[in-house]
Amino acid sequence: MSCGKDGVGEQEMVTIGDAARLCGVSSRHFRRLADSGLAPLGIRLGRCVRWSKTALNTWMADGCPAIRKGGVA
């Protein structure tokens, strides 16, 4: 899934399964990381939640720092 028109501001969005595979963990573990503030928050699109592939890659390149202090934002 991409956002933007004509390639401007396009950002690949991935499912929780794709995000988990990208990070090398299970979907359940990735959801726990995101819920506890240790991974980037997803973006809710209706009933679906998607993660920015760019944000995930940046987060991993930075050593997976905590995004926020515990709890849901």
N, C-alpha and C positions, 0 to 999 in steps of 0.2 A: 504494500500500500504506500502511495506517495502523496504528498501534499504540495500544493502550488500549481501554477499554470506554466506551461511551456518550459519546464525545467528550472524556473526561477524559484528559489527557496525550497526546492524539493528535498524531502527528507524521508528516507526509508523507515517505515514503521513495521515492527515485528510483533508476533504473538508471544505469549508467555513461554510457549514451548520453544520457539526460535530463540528468545532471549536466554532461556536456560541453557540451551545447547551452545550458544555463543559463549556463555560464561563457564561451561563445563560442569553444570550442576543439574539436579532434577528440577522439574517445574515447581514442585512443592517447596523445595528449598529456596528457589529464586523468589517465590511469592513471599515466603517468610522474611527473606532479606529485604525485599521492597517494603513490606509492611512494617518492619522494625526500623526503617530508615538507613539500612546499610547498603542499599542499592537504589538507583534512580527510580523515582516514581513513574508509573505508567500514566498514559493520557487516556481518559475515558472518552470513548466515542459511542454514545448510546449505551448499550449493555456490554460492549466490548472494551477491553483495555489493551492498549498497544504501547510499545516502548520504542523510542528513537534508537535506531541502530548506531547512529553517530554518537549519541549520548552514552550508550553502553560501551562502545569502543574507547571513548575518551575516559570514562570512569575506570575501565580496566587498565588503560595505559598509565593512568595516574596512581595505580596500585590499589584500586578498589577502596577509596576512603569512604567513611560514613558520610552520607548525604545530609542527614539531619539527626538530631537527637531523638531517639525512640518515638513510637506512636505514629499515628497516621496524620498526614498533613491536612 
